[in-house]
Amino acid sequence: MAKIVAVTDVCKTLAEVETRFGLSQSEAPEFFPEWRDHLPTLTEPECDRLRIIWQRLRYHRADGDLLEGAVMLLVASPLLEVAGFYDSPFRLKASNRRNRGG
């Protein structure tokens, strides 16, 4: 009978996965082309900003998991800014989870 083991019990970091299994990240444009086809053209400053966000995420994620708050600071918030979701006509609303009733 096969033994089931969670991947997180075997490898704790991306660096460990890359070393143990001889893997490397692919940035080849032909990798998952459906993720890249039919997208609007980005400006050079937008591309620069996205490269910085990506580099930061890879740097901080390489040694282990990141908590939700760290991902929000490193990725989600900057992406929302680049996409213009902090500007009109959008409005930021937040709720206190403890006061949601129920």
C-alpha positions in Angstrom: 0.0 0.0 0.0 1.3 3.5 -0.9 2.2 5.8 1.9 0.7 9.4 1.6 3.1 12.1 2.7 2.3 15.8 2.5 4.8 17.7 0.4 5.3 20.2 3.3 6.6 17.3 5.4 9.3 16.6 2.8 10.3 20.1 1.7 9.9 23.2 3.7 11.2 25.8 1.2 11.3 26.5 -2.6 15.1 26.4 -2.4 14.9 22.9 -0.9 12.5 21.7 -3.7 14.8 23.1 -6.4 17.9 21.4 -4.9 16.3 18.1 -4.0 14.5 17.6 -7.3 16.8 19.5 -9.7 14.1 22.0 -10.6 14.3 25.6 -11.7 11.8 28.2 -12.4 10.9 28.8 -16.0 10.4 32.3 -17.3 10.0 31.0 -20.9 7.2 32.7 -22.8 5.9 29.4 -24.1 5.3 28.1 -20.6 1.5 28.4 -20.1 0.8 30.6 -23.1 -2.9 30.8 -22.1 -1.8 33.0 -19.2 -0.1 35.5 -21.5 -2.3 35.6 -24.6 -4.8 38.4 -25.3 -3.6 40.7 -22.5 -3.4 44.5 -22.7 0.0 45.9 -23.5 1.8 47.3 -20.4 3.9 50.4 -20.3 7.6 50.2 -19.5 7.1 51.7 -16.1 4.4 49.2 -15.3 6.7 46.3 -16.5 9.5 47.7 -14.3 7.1 47.9 -11.3 6.0 44.3 -11.8 9.5 43.1 -12.1 10.3 44.6 -8.7 7.2 43.1 -7.1 8.2 39.7 -8.6 11.8 39.9 -7.4 10.7 40.9 -3.9 8.3 38.0 -3.7 10.9 35.5 -4.9 13.5 36.9 -2.5 11.3 36.7 0.6 9.6 33.4 -0.4 12.8 31.5 -1.1 13.5 30.6 2.5 10.0 29.5 3.5 6.4 30.3 3.7 5.1 33.8 4.0 2.2 34.8 6.2 -0.9 36.4 4.6 0.1 39.8 5.9 3.5 39.6 4.3 2.0 38.6 0.9 -0.5 41.5 1.2 2.4 43.9 1.7 4.7 42.5 -0.9 2.3 41.5 -3.7 -1.4 42.2 -3.4 -1.2 45.9 -2.3 1.4 46.9 -5.0 -0.6 45.0 -7.7 -3.8 46.7 -6.7 -2.0 50.0 -7.0 -0.5 49.2 -10.4 -4.0 48.2 -11.6 -5.5 51.4 -10.4 -7.8 49.9 -7.9 -7.0 52.6 -5.3 -8.2 55.4 -7.6 -11.6 56.6 -8.7 -14.1 55.0 -9.3 -13.0 52.4 -6.7 -13.3 52.9 -3.0 -11.4 51.0 -0.3 -13.5 49.4 2.4 -12.4 47.3 5.2 -14.2 45.5 7.9 -13.2 44.4 11.4 -13.5 40.6 11.4 -14.3 40.5 15.1 -17.4 42.8 14.6 -19.1 40.8 11.8 -21.8 39.3 14.0 -22.8 35.7 13.9 
